[in-house]
């Protein structure tokens, strides 16, 4: 353990400044987004009168929109050699969309705001991940993705924590909280626009317009497509966190404390992601995915059968731990196998498939909840976690044999 901590500290000190900068860009935007996201499901259901199926559809469409956009922005970043430019456009679009949430008076306005906000996320996601891969030395790549994910997730628990304080200070006036959330979004945009730089040895600039799908995608190795498939099934078990919020409301958590759901989840996530990335650099990426899946299955079962706050907290903590164990590792696997000149495209396709899976997962979760109750939603998630584990086993064994031979 001491050796692992020392290795993590060495990686931290050797990390390029650009990775830290991108981490703080993500942190600030997540503070803003999660202040809104922590309250939005309850706002939709209790104030605007939406159903759980509608919430699932909105969240699924939002994430699918982001993922579809990522494939084009990722490929464009490969062609132009301008990762930072596209990432800055995405963060700027998300920032300028945030004021729509406090102004929305109908479900339609919320849908429109979520849609445009997720377009911004989609534009920035793949170029930002490719930029992290460009900036980080290969021996620090797992730690770099873990660090960026940890900082991102610090923002994801600071946002709901601020929302709790502001809900108390404003007597549960959600639009005021949404207005305050606008400020860190614009700070995030300013940081990436004026501080972050593309690396000098990034992808070659301007390689032509037009995506030759068959030729470009054909250059991605078979192992990449296996990773994409595993991640897609994984996502079916990991539907939107909006359902964690709704489960807490169902179990009687006070309105002002609803954001605590995402605080607890993201604290566990933030404190796991960087150590998991460092460990992945040492023991292999794939080795961390099976325990992550087991944590997800356990989280789903806790949330399915929770009869009170103890079961709810246990399920939320386990959910956060599984996120920290897996999300940065999956991104690192993509960075490892994709050719440098196609990293943007590789992340774009990876996120596209994941987003479509998130759409399916969230719609299924909402439909099961509406028809059979919350227990069916989380039980189905546990079943998908077991299915993903079965699909993952051949890749895990092959990776173990490869590491043993090398």
VEXDREN-2710 file (C-alpha; in Angstrom, 1 decimal):
% VEXDREN-2710
k/r/px/py/pz
1/UNK/0.0/0.0/0.0
2/UNK/2.8/2.4/0.9
3/UNK/4.6/1.6/-2.4
4/UNK/1.3/2.3/-4.3
5/UNK/0.9/5.7/-2.5
6/UNK/4.5/6.6/-3.3
7/UNK/4.0/5.7/-6.9
8/UNK/0.8/7.8/-7.0
9/UNK/2.6/10.8/-5.5
10/UNK/5.4/10.5/-8.1
11/UNK/2.9/10.4/-10.9
12/UNK/1.1/13.4/-9.5
13/UNK/4.3/15.5/-9.4
14/UNK/5.3/14.5/-12.9
15/UNK/1.9/15.3/-14.4
16/UNK/2.0/17.9/-17.3
17/UNK/0.5/21.2/-16.4
18/UNK/-2.0/20.9/-19.2
19/UNK/-3.6/17.9/-17.6
20/UNK/-4.0/19.8/-14.4
21/UNK/-5.6/22.7/-16.3
22/UNK/-8.0/20.5/-18.1
23/UNK/-8.9/18.9/-14.8
24/UNK/-9.8/22.3/-13.3
25/UNK/-11.8/23.2/-16.4
26/UNK/-13.8/20.1/-15.9
27/UNK/-14.1/20.8/-12.1
28/UNK/-15.7/24.2/-12.6
29/UNK/-18.1/23.1/-15.3
30/UNK/-19.2/20.1/-13.1
31/UNK/-19.8/22.4/-10.2
32/UNK/-22.2/24.3/-12.4
33/UNK/-23.8/21.2/-14.1
34/UNK/-24.3/19.2/-10.9
35/UNK/-25.8/22.1/-9.0
36/UNK/-28.5/21.9/-11.6
37/UNK/-28.6/18.2/-12.2
38/UNK/-28.9/17.4/-8.5
39/UNK/-32.3/19.2/-8.4
40/UNK/-33.5/18.9/-11.9
41/UNK/-35.2/15.4/-11.7
42/UNK/-37.2/16.5/-8.6
43/UNK/-38.0/19.9/-10.2
44/UNK/-39.3/18.1/-13.3
45/UNK/-41.5/15.6/-11.3
46/UNK/-42.7/17.8/-8.4
47/UNK/-42.9/21.3/-10.0
48/UNK/-43.4/20.7/-13.7
49/UNK/-45.4/17.4/-13.3
50/UNK/-43.2/15.1/-15.5
51/UNK/-43.4/11.3/-15.1
52/UNK/-40.4/9.1/-14.3
53/UNK/-40.6/7.8/-17.9
54/UNK/-40.3/11.4/-19.1
55/UNK/-37.3/11.9/-16.8
56/UNK/-35.6/8.8/-18.2
57/UNK/-36.3/9.9/-21.8
58/UNK/-34.9/13.4/-21.2
59/UNK/-31.8/12.1/-19.5
60/UNK/-31.3/9.4/-22.2
61/UNK/-31.8/11.8/-25.1
62/UNK/-29.5/14.3/-23.5
63/UNK/-26.6/11.9/-23.1
64/UNK/-27.2/10.3/-26.5
65/UNK/-27.1/13.8/-28.1
66/UNK/-23.8/14.5/-26.4
67/UNK/-22.4/11.2/-27.6
68/UNK/-23.5/11.6/-31.2
69/UNK/-21.9/15.0/-31.3
70/UNK/-18.7/13.6/-29.9
71/UNK/-18.0/11.4/-32.9
72/UNK/-18.0/14.4/-35.2
73/UNK/-16.0/16.7/-32.9
74/UNK/-13.5/13.9/-32.2
75/UNK/-13.0/13.3/-35.9
76/UNK/-12.8/17.0/-36.6
77/UNK/-10.1/17.4/-34.0
78/UNK/-8.1/14.8/-35.8
79/UNK/-8.4/16.5/-39.1
80/UNK/-7.7/20.0/-37.8
81/UNK/-5.1/19.2/-35.2
82/UNK/-6.9/21.7/-33.0
83/UNK/-8.2/19.8/-29.9
84/UNK/-8.3/22.9/-27.6
85/UNK/-10.4/25.0/-30.1
86/UNK/-13.2/22.5/-30.3
87/UNK/-13.1/21.8/-26.5
88/UNK/-13.4/25.5/-25.9
89/UNK/-16.4/25.9/-28.2
90/UNK/-18.1/23.0/-26.4
91/UNK/-17.5/24.5/-22.9
92/UNK/-18.6/27.9/-24.2
93/UNK/-21.8/26.5/-25.6
94/UNK/-22.6/24.8/-22.3
95/UNK/-21.8/28.0/-20.3
96/UNK/-24.1/30.1/-22.4
97/UNK/-26.9/27.6/-22.1
98/UNK/-27.0/27.5/-18.3
99/UNK/-29.2/30.6/-17.8
100/UNK/-32.0/28.9/-19.7
101/UNK/-32.6/26.5/-16.7
102/UNK/-33.8/29.1/-14.2
103/UNK/-35.9/30.7/-16.9
104/UNK/-37.6/27.5/-18.0
105/UNK/-41.3/27.3/-17.0
106/UNK/-42.3/24.1/-18.9
107/UNK/-40.9/20.7/-19.6
108/UNK/-40.3/21.7/-23.2
109/UNK/-37.9/24.5/-22.2
110/UNK/-36.0/22.1/-19.9
111/UNK/-35.7/19.5/-22.8
112/UNK/-34.4/22.3/-25.1
113/UNK/-31.9/23.5/-22.5
114/UNK/-30.6/19.9/-21.7
115/UNK/-30.4/19.2/-25.5
116/UNK/-28.2/22.3/-26.2
117/UNK/-26.2/21.8/-23.0
118/UNK/-25.4/18.2/-24.0
119/UNK/-24.5/19.4/-27.6
120/UNK/-21.8/21.5/-25.8
121/UNK/-20.7/18.5/-23.8
122/UNK/-20.5/16.4/-27.0
123/UNK/-18.4/19.0/-28.8
124/UNK/-15.9/19.2/-26.0
125/UNK/-15.7/15.5/-24.8
126/UNK/-13.7/13.6/-27.4
127/UNK/-11.3/16.5/-28.2
128/UNK/-10.6/17.0/-24.5
129/UNK/-10.0/13.3/-23.9
130/UNK/-7.7/13.1/-26.9
131/UNK/-5.9/16.2/-25.6
132/UNK/-5.3/14.5/-22.3
133/UNK/-3.9/11.5/-24.2
134/UNK/-1.7/13.8/-26.3
135/UNK/-0.4/15.6/-23.3
136/UNK/0.4/12.6/-21.0
137/UNK/3.4/10.4/-21.4
138/UNK/2.4/6.7/-22.0
139/UNK/3.6/5.6/-18.6
140/UNK/1.4/8.2/-16.9
141/UNK/-1.7/7.9/-19.1
142/UNK/-3.8/6.0/-16.6
143/UNK/-2.8/8.4/-13.9
144/UNK/-3.6/11.4/-16.2
145/UNK/-7.1/10.2/-17.0
146/UNK/-7.6/9.3/-13.3
147/UNK/-6.5/12.8/-12.2
148/UNK/-8.7/14.6/-14.7
149/UNK/-11.6/12.3/-13.7
150/UNK/-10.9/13.0/-10.0
151/UNK/-10.9/16.7/-10.5
152/UNK/-14.0/16.5/-12.6
153/UNK/-15.7/14.5/-9.9
154/UNK/-14.6/16.9/-7.1
155/UNK/-16.7/19.5/-9.0
156/UNK/-19.4/16.9/-9.2
157/UNK/-19.7/16.7/-5.4
158/UNK/-19.0/20.4/-4.7
159/UNK/-21.9/21.3/-7.0
160/UNK/-24.5/19.3/-5.1
161/UNK/-23.0/20.4/-1.7
162/UNK/-23.4/24.0/-2.7
163/UNK/-26.9/23.3/-3.9
164/UNK/-27.7/21.9/-0.4
165/UNK/-26.4/25.1/1.3
166/UNK/-28.2/27.3/-1.2
167/UNK/-31.5/25.4/-0.9
168/UNK/-31.4/26.0/2.9
169/UNK/-30.4/29.7/2.4
170/UNK/-33.2/30.3/-0.2
171/UNK/-35.9/28.3/1.5
172/UNK/-35.9/25.6/-1.3
173/UNK/-36.1/28.2/-4.2
174/UNK/-34.7/26.1/-7.0
175/UNK/-34.5/28.8/-9.7
176/UNK/-32.1/30.9/-7.5
177/UNK/-29.8/27.9/-7.2
178/UNK/-29.9/27.5/-10.9
179/UNK/-28.9/31.2/-11.4
180/UNK/-25.9/30.9/-9.1
181/UNK/-24.8/27.8/-11.1
182/UNK/-24.2/30.0/-14.1
183/UNK/-21.1/31.6/-12.5
184/UNK/-18.7/28.6/-12.4
185/UNK/-19.7/27.6/-15.9
186/UNK/-18.4/30.9/-17.3
187/UNK/-15.2/30.6/-15.2
188/UNK/-14.6/27.1/-16.8
189/UNK/-15.0/28.6/-20.2
190/UNK/-12.6/31.4/-19.4
191/UNK/-9.9/29.0/-18.2
192/UNK/-9.9/26.8/-21.3
193/UNK/-10.2/29.7/-23.6
194/UNK/-7.3/31.7/-22.2
195/UNK/-5.0/29.2/-20.3
196/UNK/-5.1/25.7/-21.9
197/UNK/-2.8/25.1/-24.9
198/UNK/-2.5/22.4/-27.5
199/UNK/0.8/20.4/-27.2
200/UNK/3.4/21.3/-29.8
201/UNK/3.7/17.7/-31.0
202/UNK/-0.1/17.1/-31.3
203/UNK/-1.8/15.6/-34.3
204/UNK/-0.8/17.1/-37.7
205/UNK/-2.9/20.2/-38.6
206/UNK/-5.5/20.2/-41.3
207/UNK/-5.6/16.7/-42.9
208/UNK/-8.5/17.5/-45.2
209/UNK/-12.3/17.7/-44.9
210/UNK/-14.6/14.7/-45.3
211/UNK/-14.8/11.6/-43.2
212/UNK/-13.9/8.4/-45.0
213/UNK/-15.8/6.2/-42.5
214/UNK/-14.8/2.8/-43.8
215/UNK/-11.1/3.7/-44.3
216/UNK/-10.7/5.6/-41.0
217/UNK/-12.6/3.2/-38.8
218/UNK/-10.9/0.3/-40.4
219/UNK/-7.6/1.5/-39.0
220/UNK/-8.9/1.0/-35.5
221/UNK/-7.8/-2.4/-34.1
222/UNK/-10.1/-5.3/-33.1
223/UNK/-9.3/-4.8/-29.4
224/UNK/-10.7/-1.3/-29.7
225/UNK/-14.0/-2.6/-30.9
226/UNK/-14.1/-5.2/-28.1
227/UNK/-13.6/-2.3/-25.6
228/UNK/-16.5/-0.4/-27.2
229/UNK/-18.8/-3.4/-27.0
230/UNK/-17.9/-4.1/-23.3
231/UNK/-18.5/-0.4/-22.4
232/UNK/-21.8/-0.3/-24.2
233/UNK/-23.2/-3.3/-22.2
234/UNK/-21.7/-1.8/-19.1
235/UNK/-23.7/1.4/-19.7
236/UNK/-26.9/-0.6/-19.8
237/UNK/-26.3/-1.5/-16.2
238/UNK/-25.3/2.2/-15.4
239/UNK/-28.4/4.3/-16.3
240/UNK/-28.6/8.0/-15.4
241/UNK/-27.9/9.1/-11.8
242/UNK/-31.3/10.9/-12.0
243/UNK/-32.8/7.6/-10.8
244/UNK/-30.6/7.7/-7.7
245/UNK/-32.1/11.1/-6.9
246/UNK/-35.7/9.8/-7.5
247/UNK/-35.0/6.8/-5.3
248/UNK/-33.9/9.1/-2.5
249/UNK/-37.0/11.2/-2.8
250/UNK/-39.1/8.0/-2.8
251/UNK/-37.5/6.9/0.5
252/UNK/-38.4/10.2/2.1
253/UNK/-35.2/12.3/1.9
254/UNK/-36.1/15.9/2.6
255/UNK/-36.1/18.2/-0.5
256/UNK/-33.2/20.4/0.8
257/UNK/-31.1/17.3/1.2
258/UNK/-31.8/15.7/-2.2
259/UNK/-28.4/17.0/-3.7
260/UNK/-26.6/15.0/-1.0
261/UNK/-27.2/12.0/-3.1
262/UNK/-24.8/13.2/-5.7
263/UNK/-22.4/14.6/-3.1
264/UNK/-22.1/11.1/-1.5
265/UNK/-21.7/9.4/-4.9
266/UNK/-19.2/11.8/-6.2
267/UNK/-17.1/11.9/-3.1
268/UNK/-16.6/8.1/-3.5
269/UNK/-16.0/8.6/-7.2
270/UNK/-13.5/11.4/-6.8
271/UNK/-11.4/9.6/-4.2
272/UNK/-11.3/6.4/-6.2
273/UNK/-10.6/7.6/-9.7
274/UNK/-7.0/8.8/-9.4
275/UNK/-5.7/5.8/-7.3
276/UNK/-7.5/3.5/-9.7
277/UNK/-5.7/5.2/-12.6
278/UNK/-2.3/4.8/-10.9
279/UNK/-3.1/1.2/-10.1
280/UNK/-4.1/0.6/-13.8
281/UNK/-0.7/1.8/-14.9
282/UNK/0.9/-0.9/-12.7
283/UNK/-1.3/-4.0/-12.8
284/UNK/-3.1/-3.5/-16.1
285/UNK/-6.3/-1.7/-17.2
286/UNK/-8.6/-4.6/-17.6
287/UNK/-7.9/-6.0/-14.2
288/UNK/-9.9/-3.2/-12.5
289/UNK/-13.1/-3.7/-14.5
290/UNK/-14.4/-7.0/-13.0
291/UNK/-14.3/-5.6/-9.4
292/UNK/-15.9/-2.4/-10.7
293/UNK/-18.7/-4.5/-12.2
294/UNK/-19.2/-6.3/-8.9
295/UNK/-19.5/-3.0/-7.1
296/UNK/-22.1/-1.8/-9.6
297/UNK/-24.2/-5.0/-9.1
298/UNK/-24.0/-4.6/-5.4
299/UNK/-25.0/-1.0/-5.7
300/UNK/-28.1/-1.9/-7.8
301/UNK/-29.1/-4.6/-5.3
302/UNK/-28.7/-2.2/-2.3
303/UNK/-30.8/0.4/-4.1
304/UNK/-33.4/-2.1/-5.2
305/UNK/-34.0/-3.5/-1.7
306/UNK/-33.2/-0.4/0.5
307/UNK/-35.9/0.1/3.1
308/UNK/-34.3/3.2/4.7
309/UNK/-31.5/5.6/4.6
310/UNK/-28.7/3.1/5.5
311/UNK/-29.5/1.0/2.4
312/UNK/-29.7/4.1/0.3
313/UNK/-26.4/5.5/1.4
314/UNK/-24.7/2.1/0.9
315/UNK/-26.0/1.8/-2.6
316/UNK/-24.9/5.4/-3.5
317/UNK/-21.4/4.8/-2.1
318/UNK/-21.0/1.6/-4.0
319/UNK/-22.2/3.3/-7.2
320/UNK/-19.6/6.0/-6.8
321/UNK/-16.8/3.5/-6.1
322/UNK/-17.7/1.5/-9.2
323/UNK/-17.5/4.8/-11.3
324/UNK/-14.1/5.6/-9.9
325/UNK/-12.9/2.0/-10.6
326/UNK/-14.1/1.9/-14.2
327/UNK/-14.7/5.2/-16.1
328/UNK/-11.2/6.5/-16.3
329/UNK/-9.9/3.0/-17.0
330/UNK/-12.2/2.6/-20.0
331/UNK/-11.0/5.9/-21.4
332/UNK/-7.4/4.9/-20.8
333/UNK/-8.0/1.6/-22.7
334/UNK/-9.2/3.6/-25.7
335/UNK/-6.2/5.9/-25.6
336/UNK/-3.9/2.9/-25.4
337/UNK/-5.1/1.1/-28.5
338/UNK/-6.1/4.0/-30.8
339/UNK/-3.5/5.4/-33.2
340/UNK/-2.5/8.9/-32.2
341/UNK/-3.8/10.4/-35.4
342/UNK/-7.2/8.8/-34.8
343/UNK/-7.6/9.4/-31.1
344/UNK/-10.4/12.0/-31.5
345/UNK/-12.3/9.7/-33.9
346/UNK/-11.8/6.7/-31.5
347/UNK/-13.1/8.6/-28.5
348/UNK/-16.0/10.0/-30.6
349/UNK/-17.1/6.5/-31.7
350/UNK/-16.6/5.2/-28.1
351/UNK/-18.8/7.9/-26.7
352/UNK/-21.4/7.6/-29.5
353/UNK/-22.0/3.9/-28.7
354/UNK/-22.0/4.7/-25.0
355/UNK/-24.5/7.5/-25.4
356/UNK/-26.9/5.3/-27.4
357/UNK/-26.6/2.7/-24.7
358/UNK/-27.3/5.4/-22.1
359/UNK/-30.4/6.4/-24.0
360/UNK/-31.6/2.8/-24.0
361/UNK/-30.7/2.2/-20.4
362/UNK/-32.4/5.4/-19.1
363/UNK/-35.6/4.8/-21.1
364/UNK/-35.7/1.1/-20.0
365/UNK/-35.1/2.3/-16.4
366/UNK/-37.9/4.9/-16.6
367/UNK/-40.3/2.4/-18.2
368/UNK/-39.6/-0.3/-15.6
369/UNK/-40.1/2.2/-12.8
370/UNK/-43.4/3.5/-14.2
371/UNK/-44.7/0.0/-14.8
372/UNK/-43.3/-2.1/-11.9
373/UNK/-41.7/0.3/-9.4
374/UNK/-38.1/1.3/-8.5
375/UNK/-37.1/-2.2/-7.5
376/UNK/-37.5/-3.5/-11.0
377/UNK/-35.3/-0.7/-12.4
378/UNK/-32.4/-1.5/-10.1
379/UNK/-32.8/-5.3/-10.3
380/UNK/-32.5/-5.0/-14.1
381/UNK/-29.3/-3.0/-13.7
382/UNK/-27.8/-5.7/-11.5
383/UNK/-28.7/-8.3/-14.2
384/UNK/-26.9/-6.2/-16.9
385/UNK/-23.8/-5.9/-14.6
386/UNK/-23.6/-9.7/-14.5
387/UNK/-24.0/-9.9/-18.3
388/UNK/-21.2/-7.4/-18.8
389/UNK/-19.0/-9.4/-16.5
390/UNK/-19.5/-12.5/-18.7
391/UNK/-18.7/-10.6/-21.9
392/UNK/-15.6/-9.1/-20.2
393/UNK/-14.0/-12.4/-19.1
394/UNK/-12.3/-13.3/-22.4
395/UNK/-10.7/-9.9/-22.6
396/UNK/-9.6/-10.1/-19.0
397/UNK/-8.0/-13.5/-19.5
398/UNK/-6.3/-12.5/-22.8
399/UNK/-4.9/-9.4/-21.1
400/UNK/-3.6/-11.4/-18.1
401/UNK/-1.8/-13.9/-20.5
402/UNK/-0.3/-11.0/-22.4
403/UNK/1.0/-9.3/-19.3
404/UNK/2.4/-12.6/-18.0
405/UNK/4.3/-13.2/-21.3
406/UNK/5.7/-9.7/-21.3
END
